[in-house]
Amino acid sequence: MHEMAITQSVVDAVCEHAEGRRVHAVTVEVGALCAVVPDAMRFCFEVATETTVAEDAELILVEIPGVAACRTCGAEFRLPDPILLCPCGSADVEIRSGRELRIRSMEVSEACAQPAAAATTPPR
Ligand SMILES: [Zn+2]
């Protein structure tokens, strides 16, 4: 199960960017070719966020379909699994998408009440 290592790096990045603020939700794009099991990742997320600012945050997984282009016939086709084979029979294919694993967005709130003026200060 490689979900734990992947999830841990996601949680590390989330906690770093949260800068002490409470994290409520994290949206992660997962390519279909990453072979990540969503349920396993949700479980790992729960474990990895324990005692962090992202504890009890919701994990939203957005699956990015695998797409490849064939160098032999030029066709672009969907890859339902990591087996790289064009319908024409060629294995000379280039992956266009489906290997992504990135944080698309996260929802945070201030850890403690800030004066209203502080919220309008533009980021440096
Ligand atoms: Zn082909």
Residues whose N, C-alpha, C, O or C-beta is under 5 A from the ligand:
A	BS01	ZN	C70 T72 C73 G74 A75 C86 C88 S90
